[in-house]
Amino acid sequence: MTEVKIWQWGLILASSLVLFLISPLAKNTNQFFKAVHHKKSPNTFMLMGSLVISWIFAKSITNAANLGLDYGIVGGVAYAGYYLSFAIAGVVIYNMRLKGQYTSIHHFLSSKFGKTAVSVFSMLIAIRLFNEVWSNTMVIGSYFGDIGSSAYYGSILVFTILTLAYVLKGGMSSSIFTDVIQMGLFSVLLMVILFAIFGKETSLTVHEVANSGVWSFEMGLNLLFAALLQSFSYPFHDPVLTDRGFLSSPKITLNSFLWASLIGAICIVLFSIIGVYAQSQGMQGQAAVEVGKAFGVLILLVINFIMITSAASTLDSTFSSFSKLLAIDLGLGNSLKFGRWSMVFIAVLGTIPVFLNAEILSATTISGTMVIGLTPIFLFWKEKAPKISFHLSVFSGILFGFLLVFNSFPKSLIYTTGKYADLLWVNVWGIGCCILVYFIPTWIKR
């Protein structure tokens, strides 16, 4: 085993051990599912940090760096467009809590659209959480060995087990508490990388970064506009995000979500500069990996640690949200024992696709299209609508998602060119269709 591999394994083992030791032990269901300690909920800073690091997952910063490599800074800005989701979700949840007196997303759906809608919605978010497990652990594996190698699979299994260990200890309390620490580490490590990139040894300047891309549909704007459109539905099928919308007071929650939107977007753009540097040096392949190798062992290990930190944060949030989904939202067993076994279940199930060579980018772009049917449901949450409206909109969105997956969307309805053109226009037409079918039953009834 090379020296680098030894350090990589050391980082995983040491960080996981530290997080396990400092994680709070949940002694009741309020601590385990709602992160309540001493009758106090998370403050603005804790909630904002948890939101940001939970969404800056290993796959997202890998994608950001690769988009920087492909499209320059425009690629980073395009991917950062997804972080509008925080602002939209924050405003909607704030109003739902104050004006609708709803205590959760499931409470809202159950009250307005009934139990069948809750079942359909729960299935959608379960798929989302399932995707989050394998799509993030695969990134970790890629730093330890080639896909299919024993080092690749071994690192994924060890990382998953170690992360599961500390979140089993405290549930949502562990997730929120460790998120703040992981956010701090991420910020420091990102600054170290940027200092190396803009250091005297390299030729990259801020001016070159700003002019590294072309603001055209072919070179990233397709993805940017698709991300902005999906931001009106994407956050609501992610319980990692929405669960945090009901932990603190409405005012603290709104402030946290708005700050998370801004800071999260900035972090993604900054990380895409790694890809911009790779582009300037003519590198190919995984941008973050190649830049790490070019700068030597220290920076490679720093990038490794960023991936470990971000993946662990997302993974522990995924486990805690899945546990809450089954135990609290679906009412299958409000107990610590049930909550912990639920985490074990999703950890095992979510690891299976690792052995099936799934694609990590598809976990974001395709699932984002599949749920565009949630757009009118949450955007117009105050409007009266019959139960059938929910199903018409949701299943119309799923239909457009399948059209994208199977490349079956009519080419005549795609008005831009380049990569992600189909993604953009499937979302444009799909969202328009979902809004239309959502209101048709109301118009007929009138």
C-alpha positions in Angstrom: 0.0 0.0 0.0 1.4 3.4 -1.0 1.9 6.2 1.5 -1.0 8.2 0.0 -3.3 5.2 0.4 -2.2 4.9 4.0 -3.0 8.5 4.7 -6.4 8.2 2.9 -7.4 5.3 5.1 -6.1 7.2 8.1 -8.3 10.2 7.3 -11.5 8.0 7.0 -10.8 6.1 10.2 -9.6 9.1 12.3 -12.4 11.5 11.2 -15.1 8.9 11.8 -13.7 8.0 15.2 -13.6 11.6 16.3 -17.2 12.2 15.0 -18.4 9.1 16.9 -16.8 10.3 20.1 -18.2 13.8 20.0 -21.6 13.0 18.7 -24.4 13.4 21.3 -26.2 10.3 22.5 -29.9 10.5 21.8 -31.8 9.3 24.9 -35.3 10.0 23.6 -37.2 10.4 20.3 -37.2 14.2 20.4 -33.4 14.2 20.4 -33.2 11.4 17.8 -35.7 12.6 15.3 -36.0 16.4 15.9 -32.5 17.4 17.3 -34.0 18.9 20.4 -31.6 19.3 23.3 -32.4 20.9 26.7 -35.7 22.1 25.1 -33.6 24.2 22.6 -33.8 23.8 18.8 -30.9 24.6 16.4 -30.0 28.3 16.1 -29.6 30.2 12.8 -25.9 29.4 12.4 -26.2 25.7 13.2 -29.2 25.3 10.9 -27.6 27.2 8.0 -24.3 25.3 8.4 -26.2 22.0 8.4 -28.2 22.9 5.3 -25.1 24.0 3.3 -22.9 21.1 4.1 -25.7 18.6 3.7 -26.2 19.8 0.1 -22.5 20.2 -0.7 -22.2 16.5 -1.1 -19.3 14.6 -2.6 -21.1 14.1 -5.9 -22.1 17.8 -6.2 -18.6 19.1 -5.7 -17.3 16.5 -8.1 -19.8 17.6 -10.6 -19.0 21.3 -10.0 -15.3 20.7 -10.6 -16.0 18.7 -13.8 -18.4 21.3 -15.1 -15.7 23.9 -14.4 -13.3 21.8 -16.5 -15.9 21.5 -19.4 -17.4 25.0 -19.4 -15.2 27.2 -17.3 -16.7 29.3 -14.5 -20.0 29.2 -16.4 -20.3 25.5 -15.5 -19.8 26.3 -11.8 -22.4 29.1 -11.9 -24.8 26.8 -13.8 -24.6 24.1 -11.1 -24.9 26.6 -8.3 -28.3 27.5 -9.8 -29.7 24.5 -7.8 -29.0 26.4 -4.6 -31.9 28.8 -5.4 -33.8 25.8 -4.0 -33.0 26.9 -0.4 -34.5 30.3 -0.8 -37.6 29.0 -2.5 -38.1 26.2 0.1 -37.4 28.6 2.9 -40.1 31.1 1.8 -42.7 28.4 1.1 -42.1 26.6 4.3 -42.1 29.8 6.3 -45.5 30.7 4.9 -46.9 27.2 5.3 -46.0 27.2 9.0 -47.3 30.7 9.8 -50.4 30.9 7.5 -51.2 27.2 7.2 -50.1 26.0 10.7 -48.5 22.9 9.1 -46.0 21.0 11.2 -44.4 19.0 8.3 -44.6 18.5 4.6 -46.5 15.3 5.2 -48.9 17.1 7.4 -49.6 19.5 4.5 -50.1 16.8 1.9 -52.2 14.7 4.2 -54.5 17.6 5.1 -54.9 18.8 1.5 -54.6 15.7 -0.7 -55.2 12.7 1.5 -53.3 9.5 2.5 -52.8 8.3 -1.1 -50.9 11.4 -2.0 -48.7 11.0 1.1 -47.9 7.4 0.0 -46.9 8.5 -3.5 -44.8 11.4 -2.2 -43.1 9.2 0.4 -42.1 6.8 -2.4 -40.6 9.7 -4.3 -38.5 10.9 -1.4 -37.5 7.4 -0.5 -36.0 7.0 -4.0 -34.2 10.3 -3.5 -32.7 9.1 -0.2 -31.8 5.8 -1.7 -29.9 7.6 -4.6 -28.0 9.8 -2.1 -26.3 6.8 -0.5 -24.7 5.1 -3.5 -24.1 8.3 -5.5 -21.9 9.8 -2.7 -20.1 6.7 -1.5 -19.1 6.0 -5.2 -17.2 9.3 -5.2 -15.3 8.2 -2.1 -14.5 4.9 -3.7 -13.0 6.6 -6.8 -10.3 8.1 -4.6 -9.2 4.7 -3.3 -9.1 2.6 -6.4 -10.4 2.0 -9.9 -14.1 1.1 -10.2 -14.4 -2.7 -9.6 -11.2 -3.0 -7.6 -11.1 -4.4 -4.1 -9.8 -1.0 -2.8 -12.8 0.7 -4.4 -15.4 -1.5 -2.9 -13.6 -1.9 0.4 -13.4 1.9 1.0 -17.1 2.3 0.2 -18.1 -0.4 2.7 -15.8 0.9 5.5 -16.9 4.5 4.9 -20.6 3.6 5.0 -20.3 1.5 8.1 -18.3 4.2 10.0 -20.7 7.0 9.1 -23.6 4.8 10.1 -22.0 4.1 13.5 -21.9 7.7 14.6 -25.4 8.7 13.3 -26.9 5.6 15.0 -25.7 7.2 18.3 -27.7 10.4 18.0 -29.9 10.4 14.9 -30.8 13.9 13.8 -28.9 15.4 16.8 -25.7 13.7 15.6 -26.4 14.9 12.0 -26.9 18.6 13.0 -24.0 18.7 15.5 -21.5 17.1 13.1 -22.7 19.1 10.2 -21.4 22.3 11.8 -18.0 20.8 12.4 -17.9 19.4 8.8 -18.9 22.8 7.4 -16.0 24.5 9.2 -13.6 21.9 7.9 -14.9 22.2 4.4 -14.4 26.0 4.4 -10.8 25.8 5.7 -9.9 23.0 3.3 -11.4 24.9 0.3 -9.4 28.0 1.2 -6.2 25.8 1.2 -7.0 24.5 -2.3 -7.8 28.0 -3.7 -4.6 29.4 -2.1 -2.6 26.7 -3.9 -4.4 27.4 -7.2 -3.9 31.2 -7.1 -0.4 30.9 -5.6 2.8 32.0 -7.3 3.6 28.6 -8.7 0.6 28.8 -11.1 -0.4 31.1 -13.8 -4.1 31.3 -13.0 -5.5 34.7 -12.1 -9.0 35.9 -11.0 -9.3 37.6 -14.4 -8.7 34.4 -16.2 -11.2 32.6 -14.0 -13.9 35.2 -14.7 -13.3 34.9 -18.5 -12.8 31.1 -18.6 -16.3 30.4 -20.0 -18.7 31.5 -22.7 -22.1 32.6 -21.6 -24.0 30.6 -24.2 -26.6 27.8 -24.1 -24.1 25.4 -25.6 -21.5 26.2 -22.9 -23.6 25.9 -19.8 -26.6 28.1 -19.9 -28.9 25.1 -20.7 -27.9 23.6 -17.4 -28.2 26.9 -15.5 -31.8 27.6 -16.6 -32.8 23.9 -16.1 -31.4 24.2 -12.5 -33.3 27.4 -11.8 -36.5 25.8 -13.1 -36.1 22.7 -11.1 -35.5 24.8 -7.9 -39.3 25.3 -7.7 -39.8 21.5 -7.1 -36.4 19.9 -6.4 -36.1 20.9 -2.7 -39.5 19.5 -1.8 -38.5 15.9 -2.6 -35.4 16.1 -0.4 -36.3 15.4 3.2 -32.7 16.2 4.2 -33.6 19.8 3.4 -37.3 20.0 4.3 -36.9 18.2 7.7 -34.6 21.1 8.7 -37.4 23.5 7.8 -39.5 22.4 10.8 -36.8 22.1 13.6 -36.5 25.7 14.7 -38.8 28.8 14.8 -40.2 30.1 11.5 -38.0 33.2 11.6 -34.8 31.3 12.4 -35.7 28.8 9.7 -36.3 31.5 7.0 -33.0 33.3 7.8 -31.1 30.0 7.8 -32.5 29.0 4.4 -31.8 32.3 2.8 -28.2 32.4 4.0 -27.7 28.8 3.0 -28.9 29.7 -0.6 -26.2 32.4 -0.9 -23.4 30.6 0.9 -24.0 27.3 -0.8 -24.0 28.8 -4.3 -20.7 30.6 -3.5 -19.1 27.4 -2.3 -20.1 25.5 -5.4 -18.7 28.3 -7.7 -15.5 28.4 -5.7 -15.0 24.7 -5.9 -15.6 24.8 -9.7 -12.4 26.9 -9.9 -10.6 23.6 -9.4 -12.1 22.5 -12.8 -11.2 25.9 -14.3 -7.6 25.4 -13.3 -7.7 21.9 -14.8 -9.0 23.3 -18.0 -6.2 25.9 -18.2 -3.6 23.2 -17.8 -5.2 20.9 -20.4 -6.1 18.2 -18.0 -8.6 15.4 -18.7 -10.7 13.1 -16.6 -12.0 13.8 -13.0 -10.9 17.4 -12.5 -10.5 17.3 -8.7 -8.4 14.1 -8.8 -6.2 15.4 -11.6 -5.6 18.7 -9.9 -4.8 17.0 -6.6 -2.2 14.8 -8.4 -0.7 17.8 -10.1 -0.2 19.7 -6.8 1.2 16.7 -4.9 0.4 14.6 -2.0 -0.7 17.3 0.4 -3.4 18.9 -1.8 -4.5 15.5 -3.0 -5.1 14.6 0.6 -6.9 17.9 1.3 -9.3 17.2 -1.6 -9.7 13.6 -0.3 -10.6 15.0 3.1 -13.1 17.5 1.5 -14.8 14.5 -0.2 -14.9 12.5 3.0 -16.3 15.4 5.0 -19.0 16.3 2.5 -20.0 12.7 1.8 -20.2 11.9 5.5 -22.4 14.9 6.1 -24.8 13.9 3.4 -24.8 10.3 4.3 -25.6 10.9 8.0 -28.4 13.3 7.0 -29.8 10.7 4.6 -29.8 8.1 7.3 -31.5 10.4 9.8 -34.1 11.6 7.3 -35.0 8.1 6.1 -35.4 7.1 9.7 -37.7 10.0 10.4 -39.7 9.3 7.2 -40.6 5.8 8.4 -41.0 6.4 12.1 -42.6 9.9 12.3 -44.0 10.9 8.9 -45.4 7.5 8.0 -46.0 6.6 11.7 -44.5 3.1 11.4 -42.7 3.1 14.8 -41.9 6.1 16.9 -39.1 4.5 18.9 -35.3 4.7 19.1 -35.0 1.0 18.2 -37.1 1.3 15.1 -35.3 4.5 14.1 -31.9 2.9 14.3 -32.9 -0.2 12.4 -34.3 2.0 9.7 -30.9 3.5 9.3 -29.3 0.1 8.9 -31.8 -0.9 6.3 -31.3 2.2 4.0 -27.5 1.8 4.5 -27.6 -1.7 3.2 -30.1 -1.1 0.4 -28.4 2.1 -0.8 -25.1 0.4 -1.1 -26.3 -2.2 -3.7 -26.1 0.1 -6.8 -22.4 0.6 -6.0 -21.9 -2.9 -7.5 -24.1 -2.0 -10.6 -21.9 0.8 -12.0 -24.6 3.6 -11.7 -23.8 7.1 -12.9 -23.6 9.8 -10.2 -24.7 12.8 -12.3 -28.0 11.0 -13.2 -28.9 11.0 -9.6 -29.3 14.8 -9.7 -30.5 15.7 -13.2 -32.9 12.8 -13.8 -34.5 12.8 -10.3 -34.9 16.5 -10.6 -36.9 16.1 -13.7 -39.0 13.3 -12.3 -40.3 15.5 -9.5 -41.2 18.7 -11.5 -44.8 17.7 -10.9 -44.3 19.1 -7.3 -44.0 22.6 -8.7 -47.6 23.7 -8.7 -48.3 21.7 -5.5 -45.9 23.8 -3.4 -45.8 27.0 -5.4 -49.6 27.4 -5.2 -50.0 25.6 -1.9 -52.7 28.1 -0.7 -54.9 27.5 -3.8 -57.8 25.1 -3.4 -57.4 22.0 -5.5 -59.0 18.6 -5.5 -57.0 15.4 -4.7 -56.8 14.4 -8.3 -54.8 17.5 -9.1 -51.9 16.2 -7.0 -51.8 12.9 -8.9 -52.2 14.5 -12.4 -49.3 16.8 -11.8 -46.9 14.3 -10.1 -47.4 11.6 -12.7 -47.1 14.1 -15.5 -43.8 15.1 -14.1 -42.7 11.4 -13.9 -43.8 10.9 -17.5 -41.6 13.8 -18.7 -38.8 12.3 -16.6 -39.1 9.1 -18.5 -39.1 10.9 -21.8 -35.7 12.4 -20.8 -34.3 9.1 -19.6 -35.2 7.3 -22.8 -34.4 10.2 -25.1 -37.9 10.2 -26.4 -38.8 13.9 -26.2 -39.6 15.5 -29.6 -36.6 17.2 -31.0 -38.8 19.8 -32.7 -39.7 21.2 -29.2 -36.0 21.7 -28.2 -35.0 25.3 -29.2 -31.4 25.4 -28.1 -28.4 23.3 -28.9 -25.6 21.7 -27.0 -25.4 19.4 -23.9 -28.3 19.7 -21.5 -30.6 21.3 -24.2 -32.9 18.3 -23.8 -32.8 18.6 -20.0 -33.8 22.3 -20.2 -36.7 22.0 -22.7 -38.1 18.8 -21.1 -38.3 20.9 -17.9 -39.8 23.9 -19.6 -42.6 22.0 -21.3 -43.0 19.6 -18.4 -43.5 22.2 -15.8 -45.9 24.1 -18.0 -47.9 20.8 -18.5 -47.8 20.0 -14.8 -49.2 23.4 -13.9 -51.9 23.1 -16.5 -53.1 19.7 -15.4 -53.0 20.7 -11.8 -55.6 23.5 -12.4 -57.8 21.8 -15.0 -59.9 19.8 -12.4 -60.5 23.1 -10.5 -61.6 24.9 -13.7 -63.9 22.0 -14.6 -65.4 22.0 -11.1 -66.1 25.7 -11.3 
